[in-house]
Amino acid sequence: MRLRAIALFAAMLAATLSASPAVATSVVGTAAAAPLAATVVASDPRVVVEGRTAPAADGGLRFSYPGVSFFVNFDGTRLAATFDASGKDSFLDVVVDGIARKLRLAVGRASVVLAEGLARGPHGVEIVNRSETWQGNATLLSFDTDGTWRAPPALPARKLAILGDSVTCGASIDRASTERGAAWGSPRESYGMLLARRLNAQVQLVCYGGRGLIRTWEGKTNEMNLADYYGMALPTQPQSVPWDQRNYRPDAIIVAIGTNDMTVGIPEREPYVQAYVSLVRTLLQDHSQAQIMLTEGSILHDEKQAALHSYIADTIQRVADPRLHAIASTHYPGDADDAHPTREQHISITNDLLPQVRAIMHW
């Protein structure tokens, strides 16, 4: 009995599950002691992936961008998954039959029970990465169930990509969490993922907190900025993993960048516009099928927002391509806890952008 108790205690320490008021609390995550009846690796066709990943050994998939999602359907009472996390700040949403729970991965490799005690029958599970790249990255290795696998869900035919910074990543939306930092991120509630659901579209959030078009929030120009991580599947440092743009062909690309460029002051017009023109021409070349929309984002206001609005107008004029558009952003001030938009403000951002995107895309 003593050995059994020790084993149970070790298993419980392998994963930490913390509830968030932003999601319902119905699924308990604990460590899985052993593989269940049926196992599939993450790269198996029965696992549907939305977002940028990179292949790992043994059929696993590495991921670091917020919003990267994995979907499986199964018949059974229990589902487990094996992950390998780089650090203590890898958080996921686990959505079982539409009910969500927040999961914190243990450092290193661990098997985690995602659902158990379900009525035997068909169930759908979605796993969404909540953390930003700089907070950690992880690998999904495999799924196990005590039942059988069903045909995977079909993703929408429409495809959306949103390029941005921490606001696009969904930073600080889950302010109700008592632990700050990575625990506050909630990309499922970000304007990008909300917009995609309203438009019945897939979405990639290609975002990195604290970064801009030409410089970071600290004014650094020798670190990774949008033109760099746009081309990466994993913008991890010091070794990043490139992304093949042919793997995802968005119909619409929204670029919401510039807040961090303005933190230390308004950058000079000419080098900024030149950099924006270069980025846009790359997007146009990589994605001849896409309409591209530039916007200032929700944090800037007053003279900084006016400057970026002017730089965007100059960029569009110089590129002179009918597939390039400007769309308007409204300033949202966050709240007393944080300058990032709140959960309710992300809904308002979605409502602001939705009619503009529909008008351009005819969706």
C-alpha positions as CSV (number, residue, x, y, z in Angstrom):
1,M,0.0,0.0,0.0
2,R,2.9,2.4,0.8
3,L,4.4,1.8,-2.7
4,R,1.0,2.4,-4.3
5,A,0.6,5.7,-2.4
6,I,4.0,6.9,-3.5
7,A,3.3,6.0,-7.1
8,L,0.0,7.9,-6.9
9,F,1.6,10.9,-5.4
10,A,4.3,11.0,-8.1
11,A,1.7,10.7,-10.8
12,M,-0.3,13.6,-9.4
13,L,2.9,15.8,-9.4
14,A,3.5,15.2,-13.1
15,A,0.9,17.8,-14.1
16,T,-0.7,20.8,-12.4
17,L,-4.2,21.9,-13.3
18,S,-5.4,25.3,-12.2
19,A,-9.0,26.4,-12.7
20,S,-9.7,29.9,-14.3
21,P,-13.0,31.8,-13.8
22,A,-12.8,32.4,-17.6
23,V,-13.6,28.8,-18.3
24,A,-15.8,26.1,-16.8
25,T,-14.2,23.5,-14.4
26,S,-15.4,20.1,-15.2
27,V,-12.4,18.1,-16.4
28,V,-9.7,17.1,-13.9
29,G,-6.1,16.7,-15.2
30,T,-3.8,14.2,-13.5
31,A,-0.9,12.2,-14.7
32,A,-1.6,9.0,-16.7
33,A,0.1,6.0,-15.2
34,A,0.3,4.0,-18.4
35,P,-0.8,4.2,-22.1
36,L,-4.5,3.4,-22.6
37,A,-6.0,1.0,-25.2
38,A,-5.5,3.0,-28.3
39,T,-2.5,5.4,-29.0
40,V,-1.9,7.8,-31.9
41,V,1.1,10.1,-32.3
42,A,0.4,13.8,-32.7
43,S,1.2,13.8,-36.4
44,D,-1.3,11.0,-37.1
45,P,-4.1,12.1,-39.6
46,R,-6.7,11.5,-36.9
47,V,-5.2,14.6,-35.1
48,V,-6.2,17.8,-36.8
49,V,-3.9,20.8,-36.3
50,E,-4.6,24.5,-36.6
51,G,-1.6,26.8,-36.3
52,R,2.1,26.5,-36.9
53,T,3.9,23.5,-35.6
54,A,7.2,21.8,-36.4
55,P,7.8,18.0,-36.5
56,A,9.6,16.4,-33.6
57,A,11.0,12.9,-33.1
58,D,8.6,9.9,-32.7
59,G,5.8,11.7,-34.5
60,G,5.4,14.6,-32.1
61,L,4.6,18.2,-33.0
62,R,6.4,21.1,-31.4
63,F,4.5,24.4,-30.9
64,S,5.1,27.8,-29.4
65,Y,2.7,30.4,-30.9
66,P,-0.4,31.1,-28.8
67,G,-3.6,29.7,-30.3
68,V,-2.0,26.6,-31.9
69,S,-4.8,24.0,-31.6
70,F,-5.1,20.2,-31.8
71,F,-8.4,18.4,-32.3
72,V,-9.4,14.7,-31.8
73,N,-12.7,12.8,-31.8
74,F,-13.0,9.5,-30.0
75,D,-15.4,6.9,-28.5
76,G,-14.5,6.1,-24.9
77,T,-14.6,7.3,-21.3
78,R,-11.1,8.6,-21.0
79,L,-8.4,10.6,-22.9
80,A,-4.8,11.2,-22.0
81,A,-1.9,13.0,-23.8
82,T,1.8,13.0,-23.5
83,F,3.6,16.4,-23.6
84,D,7.1,17.7,-23.2
85,A,7.3,21.3,-21.9
86,S,10.4,23.5,-21.9
87,G,9.5,25.3,-18.7
88,K,6.9,25.9,-16.0
89,D,4.9,28.6,-17.9
90,S,3.3,26.4,-20.6
91,F,-0.5,26.7,-20.2
92,L,-3.2,25.0,-22.3
93,D,-6.9,25.1,-22.7
94,V,-8.4,21.7,-22.7
95,V,-11.9,21.8,-24.2
96,V,-13.9,18.5,-23.8
97,D,-17.3,18.5,-25.5
98,G,-17.3,22.3,-25.5
99,I,-16.4,22.7,-21.8
100,A,-13.0,24.3,-21.2
101,R,-10.4,23.9,-18.5
102,K,-6.9,25.5,-18.0
103,L,-4.0,23.1,-17.7
104,R,-0.4,23.9,-16.6
105,L,2.1,21.5,-18.0
106,A,4.9,20.1,-15.8
107,V,8.4,20.8,-16.9
108,G,9.8,17.9,-19.1
109,R,7.9,14.9,-20.4
110,A,4.6,13.9,-18.7
111,S,1.5,12.0,-19.5
112,V,-1.7,13.9,-18.5
113,V,-5.3,12.8,-18.2
114,L,-7.4,15.3,-20.2
115,A,-10.8,13.7,-19.5
116,E,-12.0,10.7,-17.5
117,G,-15.3,9.3,-16.2
118,L,-17.1,10.3,-19.4
119,A,-20.2,8.5,-20.6
120,R,-19.1,5.9,-23.2
121,G,-19.8,7.3,-26.6
122,P,-18.5,10.0,-29.0
123,H,-16.5,12.9,-27.6
124,G,-14.6,15.8,-29.1
125,V,-11.5,17.4,-27.6
126,E,-9.6,20.6,-28.5
127,I,-6.3,21.6,-27.0
128,V,-5.2,25.2,-27.4
129,N,-1.9,26.7,-26.5
130,R,-2.3,29.7,-24.2
131,S,1.4,30.7,-23.7
132,E,3.6,33.0,-25.8
133,T,6.8,31.8,-27.3
134,W,9.0,33.7,-24.8
135,Q,7.1,32.1,-21.9
136,G,7.9,28.6,-23.1
137,N,7.3,26.0,-25.8
138,A,6.1,22.4,-25.8
139,T,5.7,19.2,-27.8
140,L,2.6,17.2,-28.1
141,L,3.8,13.6,-28.5
142,S,0.7,11.4,-28.5
143,F,-2.9,10.8,-27.4
144,D,-4.3,7.7,-25.6
145,T,-7.9,6.6,-25.1
146,D,-9.6,3.5,-23.6
147,G,-11.9,3.5,-26.6
148,T,-11.5,4.0,-30.3
149,W,-10.7,6.9,-32.6
150,R,-13.4,8.6,-34.7
151,A,-13.0,10.6,-37.9
152,P,-11.3,13.9,-37.1
153,P,-13.3,17.2,-37.3
154,A,-13.1,19.2,-40.5
155,L,-11.7,22.7,-40.2
156,P,-13.3,25.6,-42.0
157,A,-12.4,26.2,-45.6
158,R,-11.7,29.9,-45.1
159,K,-8.3,30.8,-43.7
160,L,-7.2,33.9,-41.8
161,A,-3.8,34.9,-40.5
162,I,-3.2,37.7,-38.0
163,L,0.3,39.1,-37.5
164,G,0.9,41.1,-34.4
165,D,2.3,41.5,-30.9
166,S,1.1,40.7,-27.4
167,V,-2.5,42.0,-28.0
168,T,-2.9,39.6,-30.9
169,C,-1.4,36.8,-28.7
170,G,-4.2,37.4,-26.1
171,A,-1.9,38.7,-23.3
172,S,-3.5,39.5,-20.0
173,I,-7.1,38.7,-20.9
174,D,-7.5,36.3,-18.0
175,R,-7.0,38.8,-15.3
176,A,-9.1,36.9,-12.8
177,S,-6.2,34.4,-12.4
178,T,-4.3,35.0,-9.2
179,E,-1.0,34.2,-10.9
180,R,0.3,36.9,-13.3
181,G,2.3,36.4,-16.4
182,A,1.7,33.4,-18.6
183,A,-1.3,32.4,-16.6
184,W,-3.1,35.6,-17.8
185,G,-2.9,34.8,-21.5
186,S,-6.0,33.5,-23.2
187,P,-5.8,33.4,-27.0
188,R,-9.1,31.6,-27.3
189,E,-10.7,34.9,-26.1
190,S,-8.5,37.2,-28.3
191,Y,-9.9,39.3,-31.0
192,G,-8.2,37.1,-33.7
193,M,-9.7,33.8,-32.6
194,L,-13.1,35.5,-31.9
195,L,-13.0,37.0,-35.4
196,A,-12.2,33.7,-37.0
197,R,-15.1,32.0,-35.3
198,R,-17.5,34.8,-36.4
199,L,-16.2,34.4,-39.9
200,N,-16.2,30.6,-39.9
201,A,-12.5,30.6,-40.7
202,Q,-9.3,28.9,-39.5
203,V,-6.7,31.2,-38.0
204,Q,-3.0,31.5,-37.3
205,L,-1.9,33.9,-34.7
206,V,1.7,34.9,-35.7
207,C,2.6,37.1,-32.8
208,Y,5.3,37.8,-30.3
209,G,4.9,40.0,-27.2
210,G,7.1,43.1,-26.9
211,R,8.1,43.1,-30.6
212,G,7.3,45.6,-33.4
213,L,7.9,46.1,-37.0
214,I,11.5,47.5,-36.6
215,R,12.2,47.5,-32.9
216,T,11.1,46.0,-29.6
217,W,9.3,47.9,-26.8
218,E,12.8,48.7,-25.4
219,G,13.9,50.2,-28.7
220,K,16.1,47.3,-29.6
221,T,16.6,46.7,-33.3
222,N,19.0,43.7,-33.1
223,E,16.3,41.3,-31.8
224,M,13.6,39.4,-33.6
225,N,10.8,41.6,-34.9
226,L,7.8,40.9,-37.2
227,A,9.6,40.4,-40.5
228,D,11.7,37.8,-38.7
229,Y,9.1,35.7,-36.9
230,Y,6.6,35.9,-39.8
231,G,8.9,33.3,-41.4
232,M,9.2,31.0,-38.5
233,A,7.2,28.0,-37.3
234,L,8.9,28.3,-33.9
235,P,10.4,31.7,-33.2
236,T,12.4,30.2,-30.4
237,Q,15.8,31.5,-29.4
238,P,18.7,31.0,-30.0
239,Q,17.6,28.4,-32.6
240,S,14.4,29.1,-34.5
241,V,12.6,26.8,-36.9
242,P,11.6,28.1,-40.3
243,W,8.0,28.0,-41.6
244,D,7.1,27.0,-45.1
245,Q,4.5,29.5,-46.3
246,R,3.0,26.9,-48.7
247,N,1.8,25.0,-45.7
248,Y,-1.0,27.5,-45.0
249,R,-2.6,29.7,-47.6
250,P,-4.6,32.4,-45.9
251,D,-7.4,34.2,-47.7
252,A,-7.0,37.2,-45.5
253,I,-4.0,38.6,-43.6
254,I,-4.4,41.2,-40.9
255,V,-1.2,43.0,-39.8
256,A,-1.7,44.8,-36.4
257,I,1.9,45.9,-35.5
258,G,3.5,49.2,-34.3
259,T,2.6,49.6,-30.6
260,N,6.0,48.5,-29.4
261,D,7.8,50.5,-32.1
262,M,6.3,53.6,-30.5
263,T,7.1,52.9,-26.9
264,V,10.3,54.8,-26.8
265,G,9.0,57.5,-29.2
266,I,7.7,57.9,-32.7
267,P,10.2,56.4,-35.1
268,E,11.4,58.3,-38.2
269,R,9.0,58.1,-41.1
270,E,11.2,57.0,-43.9
271,P,13.0,54.0,-42.4
272,Y,9.7,52.9,-40.9
273,V,7.7,53.1,-44.1
274,Q,10.5,51.4,-46.0
275,A,10.4,48.5,-43.6
276,Y,6.6,48.3,-43.9
277,V,6.7,48.4,-47.7
278,S,9.3,45.6,-47.6
279,L,7.1,43.4,-45.3
280,V,4.0,44.0,-47.4
281,R,5.7,43.1,-50.6
282,T,6.9,39.9,-49.0
283,L,3.3,39.1,-47.9
284,L,2.0,39.9,-51.4
285,Q,4.6,37.7,-53.0
286,D,4.2,34.8,-50.6
287,H,0.4,34.8,-50.7
288,S,-0.9,35.8,-54.1
289,Q,-4.4,34.6,-53.0
290,A,-4.7,36.8,-50.0
291,Q,-6.2,40.2,-49.2
292,I,-3.9,42.1,-46.8
293,M,-5.2,44.6,-44.2
294,L,-3.0,46.9,-42.1
295,T,-4.2,48.4,-38.9
296,E,-2.7,50.3,-35.9
297,G,-4.0,48.0,-33.1
298,S,-5.9,48.9,-29.9
299,I,-3.3,50.4,-27.5
300,L,-2.0,53.4,-29.4
301,H,-3.8,56.7,-29.2
302,D,-3.4,60.4,-29.8
303,E,-0.2,61.4,-31.7
304,K,1.3,57.9,-31.8
305,Q,-1.8,56.4,-33.3
306,A,-1.9,59.3,-35.8
307,A,1.7,58.8,-36.8
308,L,1.2,55.1,-37.4
309,H,-2.0,55.8,-39.3
310,S,0.0,58.1,-41.5
311,Y,2.8,55.6,-42.0
312,I,0.3,52.9,-43.0
313,A,-1.3,55.3,-45.5
314,D,2.2,56.0,-47.0
315,T,2.9,52.3,-47.2
316,I,-0.3,51.6,-49.1
317,Q,0.3,54.5,-51.5
318,R,3.9,53.3,-52.3
319,V,2.9,49.6,-52.8
320,A,-0.1,50.5,-54.9
321,D,-1.6,47.1,-55.0
322,P,-5.4,46.5,-55.0
323,R,-5.0,43.6,-52.5
324,L,-3.7,45.9,-49.9
325,H,-6.1,47.8,-47.5
326,A,-6.1,49.9,-44.4
327,I,-8.7,49.1,-41.7
328,A,-9.4,51.3,-38.7
329,S,-8.6,50.4,-35.1
330,T,-10.2,51.9,-32.0
331,H,-8.2,52.7,-28.8
332,Y,-9.1,50.5,-25.8
333,P,-7.3,51.5,-22.6
334,G,-7.2,48.2,-20.7
335,D,-7.9,48.7,-17.0
336,A,-6.2,49.6,-13.7
337,D,-4.5,46.1,-13.6
338,D,-3.0,46.1,-17.1
339,A,-2.8,48.3,-20.3
340,H,-3.6,45.3,-22.5
341,P,-7.3,45.1,-23.6
342,T,-9.6,43.3,-21.3
343,R,-11.8,40.3,-22.2
344,E,-14.7,42.6,-22.9
345,Q,-12.5,45.0,-25.0
346,H,-11.4,42.1,-27.2
347,I,-15.0,41.5,-28.0
348,S,-15.3,45.2,-28.9
349,I,-12.2,44.9,-31.1
350,T,-13.8,42.0,-32.9
351,N,-17.0,43.9,-33.4
352,D,-15.0,46.9,-34.8
353,L,-13.0,44.7,-37.3
354,L,-15.7,42.3,-38.4
355,P,-17.7,44.6,-40.8
356,Q,-14.5,45.9,-42.3
357,V,-13.1,42.5,-43.0
358,R,-16.4,41.3,-44.4
359,A,-16.6,44.2,-46.7
360,I,-13.2,43.4,-48.1
361,M,-13.6,39.6,-48.2
362,H,-17.3,39.5,-49.2
363,W,-17.8,36.9,-46.4
